[in-house]
Amino acid sequence: MDTKDSNKRSFSLFGNYNLHEPAMNVPVHSTPGTNALSPYLNFDPTVLNPSKSQFILPEGQKERRGRLELMFFTIGGSVIAGSAVGSASGLYRGLRETRELTGSVRTSSIINYVSRQGATTASAMGTIALIYSLFGTGISWARDVDDELNTVASGGLTGLLYRSTAGWKGAVRGSLFGLGLSSIYVKKTMSVPEKMRAVLLKGFGDRDNLYIGETDVPKIKDDEVLVKVHAFGVNRADTMQRKGQYPPPPVKCFQNEAINGFLNGKLKVITDKTWPMEQIADAHKYMEDNLTMGKLVVTIIQDEQ
């Protein structure tokens, strides 16, 4: 009877199988202390594509919006700003020019000044924004890069084209004005502050020694890049170190994870959970309680400008 039971077979959607087959004696839930994976529910998804890198950002996705995406915001914002500035200017001019009028006549005149000046200024600023955006998008596509040179060139060409109807002298003046304005903008946005918030360390060996504070911005060498950490987690090596099982101090572990994970302007998923910088202690506690690892999320500061 035992022989019959051992040879007893059953049916499933995937074909017949032996009920007493050792390979099929796997629970459908995870079991502590065992590495067995259920063939039904508890499988490791990395086996489906073990070689592909996993990024925080989808592969190929840009870290910031391109010129074409920003075009609509630029044009719309310029029209709204132009309307507000023009309306304010029209109101001031209307109040000044209608001082001798009274009643409904003065009110109608002021409204005419406001509406006419607001529409004129909004149209002008919207046109400038459209020309600038078209030049910027075209230059970016032609050069296949979006940098500060595109901004300066777009500003100069916008001034040149917008003032081209005023003769060559007016066009030159418009171009110089556009170059100057765009250069000031680029210089302003490219400036790096002297101080920066950072994760600092008082001594080493305990998470309580890590704190958020201000420090001098380091001088960047030619082969280096300054990055901004938005969130980070802890790693197993960091926890092992605090237990005396790993030599480097905690901050060194953070640095190693960042260096090892940094790739093509993105950061690989090092660990599975992130915390804001102000919650360093929570990050460590979560890792120790759950025996899991966190991850770093960084961006290049120059790319944010």
Secondary structure, 3 states (H helix, E strand, C coil): CHHHHHCCEEEECCEEEECCCHHHCCCCCCCCCCCCCCCCCCCCHHHHCCCCCCECCCCCCCCCCCHHHHHHHHHHHHHHHHHHHHHHHHHHHHHHHCCCCCHHHHHHHHHHHHHHHHHHHHHHHHHHHHHHHHHHHHHHHHHCCCCHHHHHHHHHHHHHHHCHHHHHHHHHHHHHHHHHHHHHHHHHHHCCCCEEEEEEECCCCCHHHEEEEEEECCCCCCCCCCEEEEEECCCHHHHHHHCCCCCCCHHHHHHHHHHHHEECCEEECCCCCCEEHHHHHHHHHHHHHHCCCCCCEEEEHHHHC
